[in-house]
Amino acid sequence: MADQLTRLAPEERLDQLTREAAQSIAAAVSHGTPNLTTEIDEALGDYLQDNQARADLIRRTMAGENALRAVLDELINDIATKQAEQELQREDRAYAMSLAERRAEAAWEEFQLQQRLRAA
């Protein structure tokens, strides 16, 4: 996919993939997709184990912020970043394989051309 288009710098591509994954995760969670909801629930449970984090969440909520939403967005972004990193690695491997295949094809074509020239 990425080699069909102009390849973005790795950081730009990671940002793009992270945004796309975060949007997909948020939509899936809001629709109640069980696996993602469970993953967010577990991440939130881990987050709430931290006394300081809980105190900050309470303080921000009492100050009128939608602090829980901000925490959930952060957790979703963390999960999305991990997914994006994995996707970027897959793309890089596919690009490297594609590049190696193109080089092999070019070498084979060069070899065949040399054989035809010698035979002529």
Biopython code that builds the backbone (N, CA, C, O; Angstrom):
import numpy as np
from Bio.PDB.StructureBuilder import StructureBuilder

atoms = [
    (1, "MET", "N", (0.825, -1.187, 0.000)),
    (1, "MET", "CA", (0.000, 0.000, 0.000)),
    (1, "MET", "C", (0.870, 1.252, 0.000)),
    (1, "MET", "O", (0.685, 2.142, -0.830)),
    (2, "ALA", "N", (1.820, 1.319, 0.933)),
    (2, "ALA", "CA", (2.644, 2.517, 1.038)),
    (2, "ALA", "C", (3.578, 2.662, -0.148)),
    (2, "ALA", "O", (3.939, 3.784, -0.505)),
    (3, "ASP", "N", (3.995, 1.524, -0.792)),
    (3, "ASP", "CA", (4.922, 1.687, -1.889)),
    (3, "ASP", "C", (4.200, 2.079, -3.170)),
    (3, "ASP", "O", (4.851, 2.447, -4.148)),
    (4, "GLN", "N", (2.882, 2.012, -3.190)),
    (4, "GLN", "CA", (2.117, 2.467, -4.333)),
    (4, "GLN", "C", (2.044, 3.991, -4.345)),
    (4, "GLN", "O", (1.913, 4.598, -5.408)),
    (5, "LEU", "N", (2.124, 4.588, -3.209)),
    (5, "LEU", "CA", (2.080, 6.033, -3.074)),
    (5, "LEU", "C", (3.479, 6.520, -2.758)),
    (5, "LEU", "O", (4.386, 5.720, -2.527)),
    (6, "THR", "N", (3.651, 7.809, -2.748)),
    (6, "THR", "CA", (4.916, 8.342, -2.276)),
    (6, "THR", "C", (5.025, 7.980, -0.809)),
    (6, "THR", "O", (4.130, 8.275, -0.016)),
    (7, "ARG", "N", (6.118, 7.343, -0.455)),
    (7, "ARG", "CA", (6.262, 6.903, 0.938)),
    (7, "ARG", "C", (6.482, 8.105, 1.840)),
    (7, "ARG", "O", (7.306, 8.978, 1.566)),
    (8, "LEU", "N", (5.721, 8.121, 2.919)),
    (8, "LEU", "CA", (5.865, 9.182, 3.910)),
    (8, "LEU", "C", (7.052, 8.871, 4.796)),
    (8, "LEU", "O", (7.475, 7.719, 4.893)),
    (9, "ALA", "N", (7.588, 9.884, 5.439)),
    (9, "ALA", "CA", (8.626, 9.661, 6.442)),
    (9, "ALA", "C", (8.020, 8.774, 7.523)),
    (9, "ALA", "O", (6.825, 8.873, 7.801)),
    (10, "PRO", "N", (8.820, 7.914, 8.132)),
    (10, "PRO", "CA", (8.277, 6.985, 9.126)),
    (10, "PRO", "C", (7.456, 7.668, 10.235)),
    (10, "PRO", "O", (6.427, 7.141, 10.658)),
    (11, "GLU", "N", (7.907, 8.822, 10.695)),
    (11, "GLU", "CA", (7.180, 9.510, 11.770)),
    (11, "GLU", "C", (5.817, 9.997, 11.277)),
    (11, "GLU", "O", (4.820, 9.919, 11.995)),
    (12, "GLU", "N", (5.790, 10.501, 10.037)),
    (12, "GLU", "CA", (4.530, 10.979, 9.468)),
    (12, "GLU", "C", (3.569, 9.823, 9.251)),
    (12, "GLU", "O", (2.376, 9.933, 9.532)),
    (13, "ARG", "N", (4.097, 8.714, 8.750)),
    (13, "ARG", "CA", (3.256, 7.535, 8.500)),
    (13, "ARG", "C", (2.739, 6.974, 9.823)),
    (13, "ARG", "O", (1.581, 6.569, 9.919)),
    (14, "LEU", "N", (3.600, 6.951, 10.843)),
    (14, "LEU", "CA", (3.168, 6.471, 12.158)),
    (14, "LEU", "C", (2.062, 7.359, 12.707)),
    (14, "LEU", "O", (1.077, 6.858, 13.250)),
    (15, "ASP", "N", (2.214, 8.668, 12.573)),
    (15, "ASP", "CA", (1.166, 9.597, 13.026)),
    (15, "ASP", "C", (-0.143, 9.336, 12.291)),
    (15, "ASP", "O", (-1.212, 9.301, 12.900)),
    (16, "GLN", "N", (-0.051, 9.154, 10.981)),
    (16, "GLN", "CA", (-1.245, 8.903, 10.175)),
    (16, "GLN", "C", (-1.917, 7.599, 10.607)),
    (16, "GLN", "O", (-3.129, 7.559, 10.814)),
    (17, "LEU", "N", (-1.130, 6.541, 10.742)),
    (17, "LEU", "CA", (-1.682, 5.253, 11.150)),
    (17, "LEU", "C", (-2.278, 5.320, 12.556)),
    (17, "LEU", "O", (-3.309, 4.704, 12.827)),
    (18, "THR", "N", (-1.624, 6.073, 13.451)),
    (18, "THR", "CA", (-2.125, 6.211, 14.816)),
    (18, "THR", "C", (-3.474, 6.925, 14.822)),
    (18, "THR", "O", (-4.404, 6.501, 15.509)),
    (19, "ARG", "N", (-3.576, 7.998, 14.064)),
    (19, "ARG", "CA", (-4.863, 8.728, 13.987)),
    (19, "ARG", "C", (-5.970, 7.825, 13.454)),
    (19, "ARG", "O", (-7.074, 7.791, 13.998)),
    (20, "GLU", "N", (-5.661, 7.094, 12.382)),
    (20, "GLU", "CA", (-6.659, 6.202, 11.792)),
    (20, "GLU", "C", (-7.077, 5.114, 12.784)),
    (20, "GLU", "O", (-8.264, 4.819, 12.926)),
    (21, "ALA", "N", (-6.103, 4.526, 13.462)),
    (21, "ALA", "CA", (-6.409, 3.465, 14.423)),
    (21, "ALA", "C", (-7.205, 4.016, 15.602)),
    (21, "ALA", "O", (-8.149, 3.375, 16.064)),
    (22, "ALA", "N", (-6.835, 5.191, 16.090)),
    (22, "ALA", "CA", (-7.548, 5.792, 17.226)),
    (22, "ALA", "C", (-9.009, 6.061, 16.867)),
    (22, "ALA", "O", (-9.906, 5.818, 17.674)),
    (23, "GLN", "N", (-9.242, 6.559, 15.659)),
    (23, "GLN", "CA", (-10.618, 6.805, 15.223)),
    (23, "GLN", "C", (-11.402, 5.502, 15.133)),
    (23, "GLN", "O", (-12.559, 5.440, 15.548)),
    (24, "SER", "N", (-10.778, 4.467, 14.595)),
    (24, "SER", "CA", (-11.439, 3.166, 14.476)),
    (24, "SER", "C", (-11.733, 2.569, 15.843)),
    (24, "SER", "O", (-12.817, 2.031, 16.070)),
    (25, "ILE", "N", (-10.770, 2.664, 16.752)),
    (25, "ILE", "CA", (-10.952, 2.116, 18.096)),
    (25, "ILE", "C", (-12.063, 2.862, 18.819)),
    (25, "ILE", "O", (-12.935, 2.241, 19.428)),
    (26, "ALA", "N", (-12.037, 4.183, 18.758)),
    (26, "ALA", "CA", (-13.063, 4.981, 19.434)),
    (26, "ALA", "C", (-14.451, 4.634, 18.900)),
    (26, "ALA", "O", (-15.401, 4.496, 19.670)),
    (27, "ALA", "N", (-14.565, 4.494, 17.587)),
    (27, "ALA", "CA", (-15.858, 4.143, 16.997)),
    (27, "ALA", "C", (-16.287, 2.746, 17.435)),
    (27, "ALA", "O", (-17.453, 2.528, 17.765)),
    (28, "ALA", "N", (-15.355, 1.810, 17.439)),
    (28, "ALA", "CA", (-15.685, 0.436, 17.830)),
    (28, "ALA", "C", (-16.098, 0.362, 19.297)),
    (28, "ALA", "O", (-17.041, -0.347, 19.649)),
    (29, "VAL", "N", (-15.393, 1.091, 20.143)),
    (29, "VAL", "CA", (-15.731, 1.087, 21.574)),
    (29, "VAL", "C", (-17.096, 1.724, 21.790)),
    (29, "VAL", "O", (-17.892, 1.231, 22.589)),
    (30, "SER", "N", (-17.372, 2.816, 21.084)),
    (30, "SER", "CA", (-18.670, 3.470, 21.262)),
    (30, "SER", "C", (-19.812, 2.591, 20.748)),
    (30, "SER", "O", (-20.962, 2.762, 21.153)),
    (31, "HIS", "N", (-19.493, 1.657, 19.863)),
    (31, "HIS", "CA", (-20.502, 0.710, 19.383)),
    (31, "HIS", "C", (-20.507, -0.573, 20.215)),
    (31, "HIS", "O", (-21.282, -1.489, 19.937)),
    (32, "GLY", "N", (-19.655, -0.644, 21.222)),
    (32, "GLY", "CA", (-19.668, -1.776, 22.141)),
    (32, "GLY", "C", (-18.937, -3.017, 21.674)),
    (32, "GLY", "O", (-19.256, -4.119, 22.119)),
    (33, "THR", "N", (-17.966, -2.868, 20.790)),
    (33, "THR", "CA", (-17.190, -4.023, 20.346)),
    (33, "THR", "C", (-16.513, -4.655, 21.563)),
    (33, "THR", "O", (-15.689, -4.016, 22.218)),
    (34, "PRO", "N", (-16.857, -5.904, 21.865)),
    (34, "PRO", "CA", (-16.407, -6.520, 23.125)),
    (34, "PRO", "C", (-14.901, -6.544, 23.348)),
    (34, "PRO", "O", (-14.446, -6.179, 24.432)),
    (35, "ASN", "N", (-14.113, -6.963, 22.361)),
    (35, "ASN", "CA", (-12.665, -7.085, 22.572)),
    (35, "ASN", "C", (-12.024, -5.743, 22.894)),
    (35, "ASN", "O", (-11.224, -5.634, 23.823)),
    (36, "LEU", "N", (-12.378, -4.727, 22.124)),
    (36, "LEU", "CA", (-11.784, -3.409, 22.356)),
    (36, "LEU", "C", (-12.293, -2.797, 23.651)),
    (36, "LEU", "O", (-11.538, -2.151, 24.377)),
    (37, "THR", "N", (-13.560, -2.997, 23.939)),
    (37, "THR", "CA", (-14.106, -2.477, 25.194)),
    (37, "THR", "C", (-13.386, -3.110, 26.373)),
    (37, "THR", "O", (-13.070, -2.431, 27.349)),
    (38, "THR", "N", (-13.128, -4.395, 26.286)),
    (38, "THR", "CA", (-12.394, -5.092, 27.346)),
    (38, "THR", "C", (-10.980, -4.554, 27.464)),
    (38, "THR", "O", (-10.479, -4.351, 28.570)),
    (39, "GLU", "N", (-10.333, -4.324, 26.326)),
    (39, "GLU", "CA", (-8.961, -3.799, 26.349)),
    (39, "GLU", "C", (-8.911, -2.409, 26.988)),
    (39, "GLU", "O", (-8.009, -2.114, 27.771)),
    (40, "ILE", "N", (-9.879, -1.563, 26.652)),
    (40, "ILE", "CA", (-9.938, -0.224, 27.255)),
    (40, "ILE", "C", (-10.250, -0.339, 28.745)),
    (40, "ILE", "O", (-9.670, 0.379, 29.559)),
    (41, "ASP", "N", (-11.153, -1.226, 29.098)),
    (41, "ASP", "CA", (-11.501, -1.433, 30.506)),
    (41, "ASP", "C", (-10.280, -1.863, 31.312)),
    (41, "ASP", "O", (-10.059, -1.373, 32.420)),
    (42, "GLU", "N", (-9.494, -2.771, 30.760)),
    (42, "GLU", "CA", (-8.282, -3.227, 31.450)),
    (42, "GLU", "C", (-7.265, -2.090, 31.575)),
    (42, "GLU", "O", (-6.643, -1.918, 32.623)),
    (43, "ALA", "N", (-7.101, -1.324, 30.511)),
    (43, "ALA", "CA", (-6.157, -0.189, 30.551)),
    (43, "ALA", "C", (-6.620, 0.844, 31.576)),
    (43, "ALA", "O", (-5.804, 1.405, 32.307)),
    (44, "LEU", "N", (-7.927, 1.093, 31.629)),
    (44, "LEU", "CA", (-8.461, 2.039, 32.613)),
    (44, "LEU", "C", (-8.263, 1.514, 34.025)),
    (44, "LEU", "O", (-7.940, 2.279, 34.934)),
    (45, "GLY", "N", (-8.452, 0.221, 34.212)),
    (45, "GLY", "CA", (-8.214, -0.383, 35.523)),
    (45, "GLY", "C", (-6.774, -0.197, 35.964)),
    (45, "GLY", "O", (-6.508, 0.129, 37.121)),
    (46, "ASP", "N", (-5.843, -0.405, 35.035)),
    (46, "ASP", "CA", (-4.426, -0.198, 35.349)),
    (46, "ASP", "C", (-4.165, 1.269, 35.695)),
    (46, "ASP", "O", (-3.441, 1.575, 36.642)),
    (47, "TYR", "N", (-4.759, 2.161, 34.923)),
    (47, "TYR", "CA", (-4.588, 3.598, 35.152)),
    (47, "TYR", "C", (-5.096, 3.978, 36.547)),
    (47, "TYR", "O", (-4.450, 4.746, 37.260)),
    (48, "LEU", "N", (-6.241, 3.441, 36.923)),
    (48, "LEU", "CA", (-6.862, 3.813, 38.200)),
    (48, "LEU", "C", (-6.168, 3.182, 39.412)),
    (48, "LEU", "O", (-6.512, 3.497, 40.551)),
    (49, "GLN", "N", (-5.212, 2.310, 39.181)),
    (49, "GLN", "CA", (-4.424, 1.752, 40.281)),
    (49, "GLN", "C", (-3.486, 2.802, 40.877)),
    (49, "GLN", "O", (-3.040, 2.680, 42.018)),
    (50, "ASP", "N", (-3.198, 3.830, 40.086)),
    (50, "ASP", "CA", (-2.281, 4.890, 40.506)),
    (50, "ASP", "C", (-3.064, 5.918, 41.329)),
    (50, "ASP", "O", (-3.970, 6.573, 40.814)),
    (51, "ASN", "N", (-2.708, 6.054, 42.609)),
    (51, "ASN", "CA", (-3.397, 6.992, 43.505)),
    (51, "ASN", "C", (-3.361, 8.419, 42.972)),
    (51, "ASN", "O", (-4.368, 9.125, 43.026)),
    (52, "GLN", "N", (-2.221, 8.844, 42.463)),
    (52, "GLN", "CA", (-2.087, 10.205, 41.938)),
    (52, "GLN", "C", (-2.983, 10.407, 40.718)),
    (52, "GLN", "O", (-3.598, 11.462, 40.561)),
    (53, "ALA", "N", (-3.054, 9.401, 39.866)),
    (53, "ALA", "CA", (-3.907, 9.503, 38.681)),
    (53, "ALA", "C", (-5.376, 9.620, 39.085)),
    (53, "ALA", "O", (-6.117, 10.424, 38.518)),
    (54, "ARG", "N", (-5.791, 8.823, 40.058)),
    (54, "ARG", "CA", (-7.180, 8.911, 40.534)),
    (54, "ARG", "C", (-7.472, 10.285, 41.122)),
    (54, "ARG", "O", (-8.514, 10.877, 40.840)),
    (55, "ALA", "N", (-6.553, 10.789, 41.938)),
    (55, "ALA", "CA", (-6.745, 12.098, 42.561)),
    (55, "ALA", "C", (-6.833, 13.189, 41.490)),
    (55, "ALA", "O", (-7.653, 14.102, 41.586)),
    (56, "ASP", "N", (-5.984, 13.081, 40.478)),
    (56, "ASP", "CA", (-6.002, 14.059, 39.380)),
    (56, "ASP", "C", (-7.313, 13.965, 38.602)),
    (56, "ASP", "O", (-7.883, 14.987, 38.217)),
    (57, "LEU", "N", (-7.785, 12.757, 38.373)),
    (57, "LEU", "CA", (-9.056, 12.561, 37.674)),
    (57, "LEU", "C", (-10.210, 13.190, 38.455)),
    (57, "LEU", "O", (-11.069, 13.850, 37.869)),
    (58, "ILE", "N", (-10.232, 12.993, 39.746)),
    (58, "ILE", "CA", (-11.278, 13.571, 40.596)),
    (58, "ILE", "C", (-11.190, 15.095, 40.583)),
    (58, "ILE", "O", (-12.196, 15.785, 40.418)),
    (59, "ARG", "N", (-9.978, 15.607, 40.757)),
    (59, "ARG", "CA", (-9.789, 17.058, 40.792)),
    (59, "ARG", "C", (-10.237, 17.703, 39.482)),
    (59, "ARG", "O", (-10.962, 18.698, 39.490)),
    (60, "ARG", "N", (-9.804, 17.135, 38.366)),
    (60, "ARG", "CA", (-10.163, 17.699, 37.061)),
    (60, "ARG", "C", (-11.666, 17.600, 36.798)),
    (60, "ARG", "O", (-12.264, 18.508, 36.220)),
    (61, "THR", "N", (-12.262, 16.502, 37.224)),
    (61, "THR", "CA", (-13.706, 16.338, 37.038)),
    (61, "THR", "C", (-14.463, 17.371, 37.857)),
    (61, "THR", "O", (-15.419, 17.975, 37.370)),
    (62, "MET", "N", (-14.043, 17.575, 39.089)),
    (62, "MET", "CA", (-14.710, 18.547, 39.954)),
    (62, "MET", "C", (-14.501, 19.982, 39.457)),
    (62, "MET", "O", (-15.288, 20.877, 39.768)),
    (63, "ALA", "N", (-13.443, 20.183, 38.691)),
    (63, "ALA", "CA", (-13.184, 21.513, 38.122)),
    (63, "ALA", "C", (-14.002, 21.733, 36.843)),
    (63, "ALA", "O", (-13.909, 22.789, 36.216)),
    (64, "GLY", "N", (-14.794, 20.742, 36.466)),
    (64, "GLY", "CA", (-15.679, 20.900, 35.319)),
    (64, "GLY", "C", (-15.170, 20.299, 34.023)),
    (64, "GLY", "O", (-15.840, 20.393, 32.994)),
    (65, "GLU", "N", (-14.000, 19.685, 34.053)),
    (65, "GLU", "CA", (-13.473, 19.044, 32.851)),
    (65, "GLU", "C", (-14.154, 17.696, 32.633)),
    (65, "GLU", "O", (-14.661, 17.084, 33.573)),
    (66, "ASN", "N", (-14.157, 17.249, 31.398)),
    (66, "ASN", "CA", (-14.583, 15.887, 31.111)),
    (66, "ASN", "C", (-13.313, 15.031, 31.185)),
    (66, "ASN", "O", (-12.830, 14.523, 30.174)),
    (67, "ALA", "N", (-12.794, 14.887, 32.384)),
    (67, "ALA", "CA", (-11.501, 14.261, 32.613)),
    (67, "ALA", "C", (-11.495, 12.785, 32.239)),
    (67, "ALA", "O", (-10.496, 12.277, 31.729)),
    (68, "LEU", "N", (-12.602, 12.094, 32.490)),
    (68, "LEU", "CA", (-12.649, 10.676, 32.137)),
    (68, "LEU", "C", (-12.520, 10.508, 30.627)),
    (68, "LEU", "O", (-11.825, 9.606, 30.158)),
    (69, "ARG", "N", (-13.178, 11.359, 29.875)),
    (69, "ARG", "CA", (-13.071, 11.295, 28.408)),
    (69, "ARG", "C", (-11.629, 11.535, 27.977)),
    (69, "ARG", "O", (-11.127, 10.861, 27.078)),
    (70, "ALA", "N", (-10.963, 12.493, 28.616)),
    (70, "ALA", "CA", (-9.561, 12.764, 28.276)),
    (70, "ALA", "C", (-8.681, 11.546, 28.571)),
    (70, "ALA", "O", (-7.788, 11.214, 27.791)),
    (71, "VAL", "N", (-8.938, 10.887, 29.698)),
    (71, "VAL", "CA", (-8.177, 9.686, 30.052)),
    (71, "VAL", "C", (-8.455, 8.579, 29.042)),
    (71, "VAL", "O", (-7.531, 7.906, 28.584)),
    (72, "LEU", "N", (-9.728, 8.391, 28.694)),
    (72, "LEU", "CA", (-10.080, 7.359, 27.719)),
    (72, "LEU", "C", (-9.439, 7.647, 26.363)),
    (72, "LEU", "O", (-8.948, 6.734, 25.699)),
    (73, "ASP", "N", (-9.444, 8.904, 25.957)),
    (73, "ASP", "CA", (-8.791, 9.275, 24.697)),
    (73, "ASP", "C", (-7.302, 8.958, 24.735)),
    (73, "ASP", "O", (-6.734, 8.486, 23.750)),
    (74, "GLU", "N", (-6.678, 9.219, 25.870)),
    (74, "GLU", "CA", (-5.249, 8.920, 26.021)),
    (74, "GLU", "C", (-4.994, 7.417, 25.964)),
    (74, "GLU", "O", (-4.039, 6.970, 25.329)),
    (75, "LEU", "N", (-5.841, 6.644, 26.623)),
    (75, "LEU", "CA", (-5.687, 5.187, 26.599)),
    (75, "LEU", "C", (-5.912, 4.638, 25.195)),
    (75, "LEU", "O", (-5.186, 3.752, 24.745)),
    (76, "ILE", "N", (-6.915, 5.166, 24.511)),
    (76, "ILE", "CA", (-7.173, 4.753, 23.128)),
    (76, "ILE", "C", (-5.982, 5.106, 22.252)),
    (76, "ILE", "O", (-5.583, 4.313, 21.399)),
    (77, "ASN", "N", (-5.414, 6.282, 22.453)),
    (77, "ASN", "CA", (-4.247, 6.680, 21.666)),
    (77, "ASN", "C", (-3.055, 5.761, 21.934)),
    (77, "ASN", "O", (-2.301, 5.442, 21.015)),
    (78, "ASP", "N", (-2.883, 5.338, 23.177)),
    (78, "ASP", "CA", (-1.789, 4.409, 23.493)),
    (78, "ASP", "C", (-1.964, 3.088, 22.746)),
    (78, "ASP", "O", (-1.010, 2.561, 22.173)),
    (79, "ILE", "N", (-3.182, 2.561, 22.756)),
    (79, "ILE", "CA", (-3.465, 1.310, 22.052)),
    (79, "ILE", "C", (-3.298, 1.508, 20.550)),
    (79, "ILE", "O", (-2.738, 0.654, 19.864)),
    (80, "ALA", "N", (-3.784, 2.633, 20.045)),
    (80, "ALA", "CA", (-3.670, 2.935, 18.615)),
    (80, "ALA", "C", (-2.214, 3.058, 18.194)),
    (80, "ALA", "O", (-1.844, 2.613, 17.108)),
    (81, "THR", "N", (-1.392, 3.651, 19.036)),
    (81, "THR", "CA", (0.029, 3.792, 18.723)),
    (81, "THR", "C", (0.687, 2.425, 18.595)),
    (81, "THR", "O", (1.485, 2.202, 17.685)),
    (82, "LYS", "N", (0.359, 1.509, 19.499)),
    (82, "LYS", "CA", (0.920, 0.153, 19.417)),
    (82, "LYS", "C", (0.477, -0.532, 18.128)),
    (82, "LYS", "O", (1.281, -1.177, 17.455)),
    (83, "GLN", "N", (-0.803, -0.393, 17.787)),
    (83, "GLN", "CA", (-1.298, -0.986, 16.545)),
    (83, "GLN", "C", (-0.623, -0.354, 15.337)),
    (83, "GLN", "O", (-0.260, -1.052, 14.391)),
    (84, "ALA", "N", (-0.456, 0.956, 15.366)),
    (84, "ALA", "CA", (0.171, 1.671, 14.254)),
    (84, "ALA", "C", (1.629, 1.255, 14.088)),
    (84, "ALA", "O", (2.107, 1.105, 12.964)),
    (85, "GLU", "N", (2.331, 1.069, 15.190)),
    (85, "GLU", "CA", (3.725, 0.627, 15.109)),
    (85, "GLU", "C", (3.810, -0.745, 14.465)),
    (85, "GLU", "O", (4.697, -0.996, 13.649)),
    (86, "GLN", "N", (2.885, -1.641, 14.829)),
    (86, "GLN", "CA", (2.865, -2.975, 14.225)),
    (86, "GLN", "C", (2.555, -2.901, 12.733)),
    (86, "GLN", "O", (3.173, -3.600, 11.930)),
    (87, "GLU", "N", (1.596, -2.052, 12.366)),
    (87, "GLU", "CA", (1.243, -1.894, 10.953)),
    (87, "GLU", "C", (2.410, -1.295, 10.168)),
    (87, "GLU", "O", (2.681, -1.722, 9.045)),
    (88, "LEU", "N", (3.090, -0.329, 10.737)),
    (88, "LEU", "CA", (4.242, 0.277, 10.069)),
    (88, "LEU", "C", (5.343, -0.759, 9.851)),
    (88, "LEU", "O", (5.988, -0.768, 8.802)),
    (89, "GLN", "N", (5.559, -1.623, 10.826)),
    (89, "GLN", "CA", (6.547, -2.695, 10.663)),
    (89, "GLN", "C", (6.137, -3.636, 9.535)),
    (89, "GLN", "O", (6.975, -4.054, 8.736)),
    (90, "ARG", "N", (4.832, -3.975, 9.469)),
    (90, "ARG", "CA", (4.350, -4.833, 8.375)),
    (90, "ARG", "C", (4.567, -4.151, 7.022)),
    (90, "ARG", "O", (5.019, -4.781, 6.066)),
    (91, "GLU", "N", (4.242, -2.873, 6.955)),
    (91, "GLU", "CA", (4.429, -2.133, 5.701)),
    (91, "GLU", "C", (5.897, -2.081, 5.305)),
    (91, "GLU", "O", (6.236, -2.251, 4.134)),
    (92, "ASP", "N", (6.760, -1.847, 6.276)),
    (92, "ASP", "CA", (8.194, -1.776, 5.983)),
    (92, "ASP", "C", (8.713, -3.113, 5.469)),
    (92, "ASP", "O", (9.511, -3.158, 4.532)),
    (93, "ARG", "N", (8.253, -4.214, 6.093)),
    (93, "ARG", "CA", (8.667, -5.541, 5.622)),
    (93, "ARG", "C", (8.149, -5.790, 4.204)),
    (93, "ARG", "O", (8.876, -6.305, 3.355)),
    (94, "ALA", "N", (6.900, -5.426, 3.954)),
    (94, "ALA", "CA", (6.318, -5.623, 2.623)),
    (94, "ALA", "C", (7.055, -4.773, 1.592)),
    (94, "ALA", "O", (7.314, -5.233, 0.480)),
    (95, "TYR", "N", (7.390, -3.543, 1.953)),
    (95, "TYR", "CA", (8.124, -2.665, 1.039)),
    (95, "TYR", "C", (9.507, -3.239, 0.746)),
    (95, "TYR", "O", (9.954, -3.243, -0.401)),
    (96, "ALA", "N", (10.175, -3.719, 1.781)),
    (96, "ALA", "CA", (11.513, -4.298, 1.593)),
    (96, "ALA", "C", (11.434, -5.536, 0.697)),
    (96, "ALA", "O", (12.284, -5.733, -0.170)),
    (97, "MET", "N", (10.419, -6.362, 0.906)),
    (97, "MET", "CA", (10.254, -7.545, 0.063)),
    (97, "MET", "C", (9.960, -7.141, -1.376)),
    (97, "MET", "O", (10.507, -7.719, -2.315)),
    (98, "SER", "N", (9.101, -6.152, -1.542)),
    (98, "SER", "CA", (8.752, -5.668, -2.876)),
    (98, "SER", "C", (9.994, -5.120, -3.569)),
    (98, "SER", "O", (10.219, -5.383, -4.751)),
    (99, "LEU", "N", (10.785, -4.369, -2.842)),
    (99, "LEU", "CA", (12.003, -3.799, -3.396)),
    (99, "LEU", "C", (12.980, -4.912, -3.783)),
    (99, "LEU", "O", (13.602, -4.857, -4.843)),
    (100, "ALA", "N", (13.108, -5.916, -2.924)),
    (100, "ALA", "CA", (13.995, -7.041, -3.214)),
    (100, "ALA", "C", (13.501, -7.808, -4.446)),
    (100, "ALA", "O", (14.301, -8.239, -5.277)),
    (101, "GLU", "N", (12.187, -7.972, -4.556)),
    (101, "GLU", "CA", (11.629, -8.658, -5.716)),
    (101, "GLU", "C", (11.893, -7.865, -6.990)),
    (101, "GLU", "O", (12.248, -8.443, -8.018)),
    (102, "ARG", "N", (11.721, -6.549, -6.932)),
    (102, "ARG", "CA", (11.981, -5.714, -8.115)),
    (102, "ARG", "C", (13.454, -5.786, -8.510)),
    (102, "ARG", "O", (13.779, -5.841, -9.696)),
    (103, "ARG", "N", (14.337, -5.786, -7.523)),
    (103, "ARG", "CA", (15.773, -5.888, -7.822)),
    (103, "ARG", "C", (16.096, -7.242, -8.436)),
    (103, "ARG", "O", (16.884, -7.331, -9.377)),
    (104, "ALA", "N", (15.484, -8.297, -7.903)),
    (104, "ALA", "CA", (15.724, -9.635, -8.445)),
    (104, "ALA", "C", (15.216, -9.725, -9.878)),
    (104, "ALA", "O", (15.880, -10.302, -10.739)),
    (105, "GLU", "N", (14.041, -9.157, -10.135)),
    (105, "GLU", "CA", (13.496, -9.164, -11.491)),
    (105, "GLU", "C", (14.405, -8.385, -12.441)),
    (105, "GLU", "O", (14.654, -8.820, -13.565)),
    (106, "ALA", "N", (14.893, -7.245, -11.990)),
    (106, "ALA", "CA", (15.783, -6.442, -12.825)),
    (106, "ALA", "C", (17.084, -7.195, -13.107)),
    (106, "ALA", "O", (17.602, -7.157, -14.223)),
    (107, "ALA", "N", (17.601, -7.870, -12.096)),
    (107, "ALA", "CA", (18.831, -8.644, -12.284)),
    (107, "ALA", "C", (18.590, -9.790, -13.260)),
    (107, "ALA", "O", (19.432, -10.072, -14.112)),
    (108, "TRP", "N", (17.442, -10.448, -13.136)),
    (108, "TRP", "CA", (17.111, -11.546, -14.035)),
    (108, "TRP", "C", (16.968, -11.043, -15.470)),
    (108, "TRP", "O", (17.469, -11.671, -16.403)),
    (109, "GLU", "N", (16.286, -9.912, -15.647)),
    (109, "GLU", "CA", (16.133, -9.336, -16.983)),
    (109, "GLU", "C", (17.493, -8.947, -17.570)),
    (109, "GLU", "O", (17.745, -9.152, -18.757)),
    (110, "GLU", "N", (18.355, -8.394, -16.740)),
    (110, "GLU", "CA", (19.712, -8.037, -17.183)),
    (110, "GLU", "C", (20.476, -9.288, -17.595)),
    (110, "GLU", "O", (21.167, -9.288, -18.614)),
    (111, "PHE", "N", (20.354, -10.355, -16.806)),
    (111, "PHE", "CA", (21.015, -11.620, -17.117)),
    (111, "PHE", "C", (20.509, -12.164, -18.451)),
    (111, "PHE", "O", (21.303, -12.584, -19.293)),
    (112, "GLN", "N", (19.182, -12.159, -18.648)),
    (112, "GLN", "CA", (18.612, -12.658, -19.899)),
    (112, "GLN", "C", (19.078, -11.821, -21.086)),
    (112, "GLN", "O", (19.379, -12.366, -22.148)),
    (113, "LEU", "N", (19.140, -10.513, -20.916)),
    (113, "LEU", "CA", (19.620, -9.632, -21.975)),
    (113, "LEU", "C", (21.061, -9.957, -22.326)),
    (113, "LEU", "O", (21.417, -10.040, -23.501)),
    (114, "GLN", "N", (21.883, -10.140, -21.313)),
    (114, "GLN", "CA", (23.292, -10.482, -21.547)),
    (114, "GLN", "C", (23.402, -11.810, -22.291)),
    (114, "GLN", "O", (24.243, -11.956, -23.178)),
    (115, "GLN", "N", (22.560, -12.777, -21.937)),
    (115, "GLN", "CA", (22.577, -14.071, -22.620)),
    (115, "GLN", "C", (22.195, -13.934, -24.082)),
    (115, "GLN", "O", (22.806, -14.557, -24.951)),
    (116, "ARG", "N", (21.177, -13.111, -24.355)),
    (116, "ARG", "CA", (20.738, -12.898, -25.738)),
    (116, "ARG", "C", (21.832, -12.183, -26.538)),
    (116, "ARG", "O", (22.061, -12.507, -27.703)),
    (117, "LEU", "N", (22.508, -11.210, -25.912)),
    (117, "LEU", "CA", (23.573, -10.497, -26.605)),
    (117, "LEU", "C", (24.745, -11.410, -26.922)),
    (117, "LEU", "O", (25.350, -11.298, -27.989)),
    (118, "ARG", "N", (25.070, -12.314, -26.003)),
    (118, "ARG", "CA", (26.168, -13.265, -26.250)),
    (118, "ARG", "C", (25.800, -14.246, -27.366)),
    (118, "ARG", "O", (26.646, -14.642, -28.168)),
    (119, "ALA", "N", (24.527, -14.628, -27.400)),
    (119, "ALA", "CA", (24.085, -15.589, -28.409)),
    (119, "ALA", "C", (24.003, -14.956, -29.792)),
    (119, "ALA", "O", (24.063, -15.657, -30.802)),
    (120, "ALA", "N", (23.870, -13.660, -29.841)),
    (120, "ALA", "CA", (23.705, -12.995, -31.147)),
    (120, "ALA", "C", (24.986, -12.790, -31.895)),
    (120, "ALA", "O", (24.976, -12.244, -32.999)),
]
sb = StructureBuilder()
sb.init_structure("model")
sb.init_model(0)
sb.init_chain("A")
sb.init_seg("    ")
for serial, (resi, resn, name, xyz) in enumerate(atoms, 1):
    if name == "N":
        sb.init_residue(resn, " ", resi, " ")
    sb.init_atom(name, np.array(xyz, "f"), 0.0, 1.0, " ", f" {name:<3s}", serial, name[0])
structure = sb.get_structure()
